[in-house]
Amino acid sequence: MVKKMSNADLIGVLKSRKSKMGGILRKYGDAWLIISEGRNDSNVDYVLGTHTHGMIAVLVSPNDIYVLVNILEKSYVTDKPHIDAIDTYYGYREFYDKLTKLLRQYSGMKILANFSSPEICRQASYLSYSLYNELKYWAKKYEFDLHPSGRFVYELRRTKTLEELNMLEKSVKITLDILDDIRDRGVIRAGVTERKIASELYKHCFLSGEPAFDVIVASGPNTANPHHVVSNRKIDSNDIVYIDFGVRYNTLSADITRVFYVGSIPKEVKDVYEVVYEAQNEAIKNIKAGVKGSEPDKIARKVIEKHGYDPKLFMHSLGHALGVDVHDVGPRLGKSVEQTIDANTAYTVEPALYFENKFGVRIEDDIIIYKDRVIRISKAPEEPILL
């Protein structure tokens, strides 16, 4: 079941992104500067296929990628042949000295940095206020033009390369294998806590990749909370459980939700599941490149309403883009979204019904949208998984 990350697969993804970056960057500027400390900027993962604990600077030009990394973490990037130059530093003073020496070479040129408004592109708004002020000072001193990277990052990451989409399929496959494994081993059973189930998921996740997000294991009335935080609640002998979980494999994030029932399932829960399942299928039938993000969301809500349920009980959007971030760049599938869905993108489709203090049902699968077709890379069962 366990699949170890393949460096060859990752290099293929990174090279495809490098080629794409060069072509798009020429439209917006001469270089894209990413400065990050720890994991606060997913663009580091996007460009390098890894993240560091310390401060790192990545300068992308149309043809080259330069990295300035702490000497303690040089090994994170030395196995990435798509990187053209690697420099190291020890201590913040040397970091700033080497970075400013590099930036002097861009006098009279246009540098993009990640200080955009989140409304334009959340993934291009990670630069801290103090570093933004430093960059403004350096831009004036070394006479380069400093601009926000939002529109560039949005265009770059909104669509995926074929290598990325193929890798996402592997991420989903690993996620489904782990969910099947904990089902088959009887991990989900009466008397076991949500936290214990989550620990099993994390263990297998790290054997293959890393968590795409904090796992949700909800049981009983906790399932009525869409973003429940895992607790010490024990599963009852007759109980609903849902797991929202995804593996991030070679920088691509899966996102799957499955509903389980321990004991004899009540008709009320079974009926709700069938409605949510129908809503998901009808929505997916109407998803294709060029469709507004609002259209499939409206269809899902119409199915829910047709069966006599208040659509307000479906309290979030139908879906979101997938990529390096589990909520990646791109328009949502939501009732007020006028933007259209692009080809070569990946999305979740996750209708739900939540009944406060009682229970909730969410079914979430992942799809890939090509120019001429939509592929379901996961498919929920027609009824809750009975245990």
C-alpha positions as CSV (number, residue, x, y, z in Angstrom):
1,M,0.0,0.0,0.0
2,V,2.8,2.4,0.9
3,K,4.3,4.3,-2.0
4,K,7.5,6.2,-1.4
5,M,8.0,9.5,-3.1
6,S,9.9,9.3,-6.4
7,N,12.5,11.9,-7.0
8,A,12.4,11.3,-10.7
9,D,8.6,11.9,-10.7
10,L,9.1,15.1,-8.7
11,I,11.9,16.4,-11.1
12,G,9.5,15.9,-14.0
13,V,6.9,18.1,-12.3
14,L,9.5,20.8,-11.4
15,K,10.9,20.9,-14.9
16,S,7.4,21.3,-16.4
17,R,6.8,24.2,-14.0
18,K,10.1,25.8,-14.8
19,S,9.3,25.8,-18.5
20,K,5.9,27.3,-17.8
21,M,7.2,30.0,-15.4
22,G,9.7,31.3,-18.0
23,G,7.0,31.8,-20.7
24,I,4.6,33.6,-18.4
25,L,7.1,35.6,-16.5
26,R,8.2,37.4,-19.7
27,K,4.8,39.0,-19.8
28,Y,5.0,40.5,-16.3
29,G,8.6,41.3,-15.5
30,D,12.3,40.4,-15.5
31,A,12.3,38.3,-12.3
32,W,10.2,36.9,-9.5
33,L,11.6,37.1,-6.0
34,I,10.3,34.8,-3.2
35,I,11.5,35.3,0.3
36,S,10.2,32.9,2.9
37,E,10.9,31.8,6.4
38,G,9.6,28.3,7.2
39,R,6.5,27.2,5.4
40,N,4.8,30.6,5.1
41,D,5.0,30.7,1.2
42,S,3.8,27.7,-0.8
43,N,5.5,29.2,-3.9
44,V,8.8,27.8,-2.5
45,D,7.3,24.3,-2.7
46,Y,5.9,25.1,-6.2
47,V,9.3,26.2,-7.5
48,L,11.7,24.0,-5.5
49,G,9.6,20.9,-4.6
50,T,10.6,21.3,-1.0
51,H,10.4,23.8,1.9
52,T,13.0,24.8,4.5
53,H,12.8,25.8,8.2
54,G,15.0,28.8,7.9
55,M,15.0,31.9,5.7
56,I,15.2,31.2,2.0
57,A,15.3,33.4,-1.1
58,V,14.4,32.1,-4.6
59,L,14.9,34.4,-7.6
60,V,13.3,33.1,-10.8
61,S,14.2,34.7,-14.1
62,P,12.8,33.6,-17.5
63,N,15.6,31.1,-17.9
64,D,17.2,30.5,-14.5
65,I,16.4,29.7,-10.9
66,Y,18.7,31.0,-8.2
67,V,18.4,29.9,-4.6
68,L,19.9,31.4,-1.4
69,V,19.6,28.9,1.4
70,N,20.9,28.4,4.9
71,I,24.0,26.3,4.8
72,L,22.4,23.9,7.3
73,E,19.7,23.2,4.7
74,K,21.6,23.1,1.5
75,S,20.9,19.4,1.1
76,Y,17.2,20.2,0.6
77,V,17.9,21.6,-2.8
78,T,21.1,20.0,-4.1
79,D,19.2,17.1,-5.6
80,K,17.1,19.4,-7.8
81,P,18.8,19.6,-11.2
82,H,16.3,22.2,-12.5
83,I,18.0,24.8,-10.1
84,D,20.7,26.7,-11.9
85,A,22.6,28.3,-9.0
86,I,22.7,27.6,-5.3
87,D,24.3,29.9,-2.7
88,T,24.4,29.5,1.0
89,Y,24.5,31.8,4.0
90,Y,25.0,31.5,7.8
91,G,23.1,34.1,9.8
92,Y,20.8,36.9,8.8
93,R,23.5,39.4,8.1
94,E,25.1,37.2,5.4
95,F,21.6,36.4,4.0
96,Y,20.9,40.1,3.5
97,D,24.4,40.9,2.2
98,K,24.2,38.2,-0.5
99,L,20.6,39.0,-1.4
100,T,21.3,42.7,-1.9
101,K,24.4,41.9,-3.9
102,L,22.2,39.9,-6.3
103,L,19.5,42.6,-6.5
104,R,22.0,45.2,-7.5
105,Q,22.3,43.3,-10.8
106,Y,18.6,44.1,-11.6
107,S,19.0,47.9,-11.7
108,G,16.6,49.3,-14.2
109,M,14.6,46.0,-14.3
110,K,11.2,44.9,-13.0
111,I,11.1,42.5,-10.0
112,L,7.9,40.9,-8.8
113,A,7.5,40.0,-5.2
114,N,4.7,38.4,-3.1
115,F,3.0,41.4,-1.5
116,S,-0.2,41.4,-3.5
117,S,-3.7,41.9,-2.2
118,P,-5.2,38.5,-1.2
119,E,-8.2,39.5,-3.3
120,I,-6.1,39.3,-6.4
121,C,-4.2,36.2,-5.4
122,R,-3.9,34.9,-1.8
123,Q,-0.9,32.8,-2.8
124,A,1.0,36.0,-3.7
125,S,0.4,37.8,-0.4
126,Y,2.8,36.0,1.9
127,L,5.6,38.5,2.2
128,S,5.9,40.0,5.7
129,Y,5.4,43.7,6.3
130,S,9.0,44.1,7.5
131,L,10.5,42.3,4.4
132,Y,8.2,44.4,2.2
133,N,9.6,47.6,3.7
134,E,13.2,46.2,3.2
135,L,12.4,45.5,-0.5
136,K,11.0,49.0,-1.0
137,Y,14.2,50.4,0.5
138,W,16.4,48.2,-1.7
139,A,14.4,49.0,-4.8
140,K,15.0,52.7,-4.3
141,K,18.7,52.2,-3.4
142,Y,19.5,49.9,-6.2
143,E,17.1,51.4,-8.7
144,F,15.0,48.4,-9.7
145,D,11.2,48.5,-10.1
146,L,9.3,46.5,-7.5
147,H,5.8,45.2,-8.3
148,P,3.3,42.8,-6.7
149,S,3.3,39.4,-8.2
150,G,-0.4,38.6,-7.9
151,R,-1.5,38.5,-11.5
152,F,1.6,36.6,-12.5
153,V,1.2,34.0,-9.7
154,Y,-2.5,33.7,-10.5
155,E,-1.9,33.0,-14.2
156,L,1.0,30.6,-13.4
157,R,-0.7,28.4,-10.8
158,R,-4.4,28.6,-11.9
159,T,-3.8,25.9,-14.5
160,K,-1.6,22.8,-14.1
161,T,0.9,21.1,-16.4
162,L,0.2,17.5,-17.5
163,E,2.9,16.3,-15.2
164,E,1.2,18.0,-12.3
165,L,-2.2,16.5,-13.1
166,N,-0.6,13.0,-13.5
167,M,1.0,13.5,-10.1
168,L,-2.3,14.5,-8.5
169,E,-3.8,11.2,-9.6
170,K,-1.1,9.5,-7.7
171,S,-1.8,11.6,-4.6
172,V,-5.4,10.7,-4.8
173,K,-4.6,7.0,-5.3
174,I,-2.4,7.0,-2.2
175,T,-5.1,8.8,-0.1
176,L,-7.7,6.2,-1.1
177,D,-5.4,3.3,-0.4
178,I,-4.8,4.6,3.2
179,L,-8.6,5.1,3.7
180,D,-9.2,1.6,2.5
181,D,-6.5,0.2,4.8
182,I,-7.8,1.7,8.0
183,R,-11.3,0.4,7.0
184,D,-10.0,-3.1,6.4
185,R,-7.9,-3.2,9.6
186,G,-10.9,-2.2,11.7
187,V,-9.4,1.0,12.9
188,I,-12.8,2.7,12.9
189,R,-14.8,1.0,15.5
190,A,-16.8,1.5,18.7
191,G,-14.7,2.7,21.6
192,V,-11.9,4.2,19.5
193,T,-11.4,8.0,19.7
194,E,-11.3,10.4,16.8
195,R,-7.7,11.2,17.8
196,K,-6.6,7.6,17.5
197,I,-8.1,7.3,14.0
198,A,-6.3,10.5,13.0
199,S,-3.0,9.2,14.3
200,E,-3.3,6.2,12.1
201,L,-4.0,8.4,9.1
202,Y,-1.0,10.6,9.8
203,K,1.3,7.6,10.3
204,H,0.5,6.1,6.9
205,C,0.5,9.6,5.3
206,F,4.1,10.2,6.3
207,L,5.2,6.8,5.0
208,S,4.1,8.0,1.5
209,G,4.3,11.8,1.5
210,E,2.9,14.4,3.9
211,P,-0.5,15.7,5.0
212,A,-2.1,18.0,2.6
213,F,-3.9,19.7,5.5
214,D,-5.0,18.9,9.1
215,V,-7.0,15.7,9.0
216,I,-10.7,15.9,10.1
217,V,-12.1,12.9,11.9
218,A,-15.6,13.7,13.1
219,S,-18.1,11.4,14.8
220,G,-21.7,11.7,16.0
221,P,-22.9,15.3,16.4
222,N,-19.4,16.5,15.6
223,T,-20.1,15.6,11.9
224,A,-22.5,18.6,11.9
225,N,-19.4,20.9,12.1
226,P,-17.8,21.2,8.6
227,H,-14.4,22.1,10.0
228,H,-14.4,20.0,13.2
229,V,-11.2,19.8,15.1
230,V,-10.2,16.2,16.0
231,S,-11.2,15.4,19.6
232,N,-11.1,12.6,22.2
233,R,-14.7,11.7,21.6
234,K,-15.1,7.9,21.4
235,I,-17.0,6.3,18.6
236,D,-20.4,4.8,19.9
237,S,-21.8,1.4,19.0
238,N,-24.2,3.2,16.6
239,D,-22.4,6.2,15.2
240,I,-21.7,8.2,12.1
241,V,-18.1,9.1,11.3
242,Y,-16.6,11.1,8.4
243,I,-13.0,11.5,7.5
244,D,-11.7,14.5,5.5
245,F,-8.1,13.6,4.5
246,G,-5.5,14.1,1.8
247,V,-1.9,13.2,1.0
248,R,0.4,15.7,-0.5
249,Y,2.6,13.6,-2.8
250,N,5.5,15.3,-4.7
251,T,3.9,18.7,-4.0
252,L,0.3,17.8,-5.3
253,S,-2.5,17.8,-2.7
254,A,-5.4,15.4,-2.6
255,D,-8.6,16.1,-0.7
256,I,-11.2,13.3,0.0
257,T,-14.1,12.9,2.4
258,R,-15.7,9.6,3.2
259,V,-18.7,8.8,5.4
260,F,-18.7,5.6,7.6
261,Y,-21.3,4.2,9.9
262,V,-20.6,1.9,12.8
263,G,-23.6,-0.3,13.7
264,S,-27.1,-0.2,12.1
265,I,-27.5,2.8,9.9
266,P,-30.8,4.8,10.5
267,K,-33.0,5.5,7.6
268,E,-32.6,9.3,8.2
269,V,-28.8,9.1,7.7
270,K,-29.1,6.8,4.7
271,D,-31.6,9.1,3.0
272,V,-29.5,12.2,3.5
273,Y,-26.4,10.4,2.1
274,E,-28.4,9.4,-1.0
275,V,-29.4,13.0,-1.6
276,V,-25.9,14.3,-1.2
277,Y,-24.6,11.6,-3.4
278,E,-27.1,12.5,-6.1
279,A,-26.2,16.2,-5.7
280,Q,-22.6,15.4,-6.3
281,N,-23.2,13.3,-9.4
282,E,-25.5,15.9,-11.0
283,A,-23.0,18.6,-10.3
284,I,-20.1,16.7,-11.9
285,K,-22.2,16.0,-15.0
286,N,-22.4,19.7,-15.5
287,I,-18.8,20.6,-14.9
288,K,-16.6,21.4,-17.9
289,A,-14.1,23.9,-19.1
290,G,-15.7,27.3,-19.8
291,V,-18.6,26.9,-17.3
292,K,-19.1,29.5,-14.6
293,G,-18.1,28.3,-11.1
294,S,-21.6,29.1,-10.0
295,E,-23.4,26.7,-12.3
296,P,-22.5,23.3,-10.7
297,D,-23.0,24.7,-7.3
298,K,-26.6,25.8,-8.2
299,I,-27.3,22.4,-9.7
300,A,-26.2,20.6,-6.4
301,R,-28.5,22.9,-4.4
302,K,-31.4,22.3,-6.7
303,V,-31.1,18.6,-6.1
304,I,-31.0,19.1,-2.3
305,E,-34.1,21.4,-2.5
306,K,-35.9,18.9,-4.7
307,H,-35.7,16.3,-2.0
308,G,-37.2,18.7,0.6
309,Y,-34.1,19.9,2.3
310,D,-33.2,23.5,2.9
311,P,-30.2,24.4,0.7
312,K,-28.9,26.6,3.5
313,L,-28.0,23.4,5.3
314,F,-25.3,23.1,2.6
315,M,-23.4,25.9,4.2
316,H,-20.2,26.1,2.1
317,S,-19.2,26.2,-1.6
318,L,-19.4,23.1,-3.8
319,G,-15.6,22.9,-4.4
320,H,-12.2,24.4,-4.7
321,A,-9.1,24.2,-6.9
322,L,-6.4,21.7,-6.0
323,G,-2.6,22.0,-6.4
324,V,0.3,22.6,-4.2
325,D,-2.1,24.1,-1.7
326,V,-5.2,22.1,-0.9
327,H,-7.1,25.3,-1.6
328,D,-5.1,26.3,-4.6
329,V,-5.2,29.2,-7.0
330,G,-8.4,29.4,-9.1
331,P,-12.1,30.3,-8.8
332,R,-14.2,28.3,-6.4
333,L,-17.2,26.3,-7.4
334,G,-19.7,28.5,-5.5
335,K,-23.1,30.1,-5.9
336,S,-21.7,33.7,-6.5
337,V,-18.7,32.8,-8.7
338,E,-18.9,34.4,-12.1
339,Q,-15.4,33.3,-13.2
340,T,-15.2,30.3,-15.6
341,I,-13.5,27.0,-15.0
342,D,-10.3,26.5,-17.0
343,A,-9.1,23.4,-18.8
344,N,-6.1,21.7,-17.2
345,T,-7.3,22.3,-13.7
346,A,-8.3,20.0,-10.7
347,Y,-11.2,20.5,-8.3
348,T,-12.9,19.0,-5.3
349,V,-16.7,18.5,-5.5
350,E,-18.1,18.3,-2.0
351,P,-21.8,18.8,-1.4
352,A,-23.0,18.3,2.1
353,L,-26.0,18.6,4.5
354,Y,-25.4,19.6,8.2
355,F,-28.0,19.2,10.9
356,E,-26.9,21.1,14.0
357,N,-26.3,19.0,17.1
358,K,-27.4,15.9,15.2
359,F,-25.2,14.8,12.3
360,G,-23.8,15.9,9.0
361,V,-23.0,14.2,5.7
362,R,-20.3,15.4,3.3
363,I,-19.1,13.5,0.2
364,E,-15.9,14.8,-1.4
365,D,-14.2,13.6,-4.6
366,D,-11.5,15.0,-6.8
367,I,-11.8,15.7,-10.6
368,I,-9.5,16.8,-13.4
369,I,-10.9,19.1,-16.1
370,Y,-9.4,18.9,-19.5
371,K,-10.4,20.8,-22.6
372,D,-12.7,18.1,-23.9
373,R,-13.5,15.9,-20.9
374,V,-13.7,15.7,-17.1
375,I,-12.1,12.7,-15.3
376,R,-13.2,11.6,-11.8
377,I,-10.0,10.5,-10.1
378,S,-12.0,9.4,-7.1
379,K,-15.6,8.2,-6.7
380,A,-17.4,7.8,-3.4
381,P,-19.6,4.6,-2.8
382,E,-23.3,4.9,-3.3
383,E,-24.0,4.5,0.4
384,P,-22.0,5.1,3.6
385,I,-19.3,2.6,4.3
386,L,-20.8,0.3,6.9
387,L,-18.6,-1.1,9.7
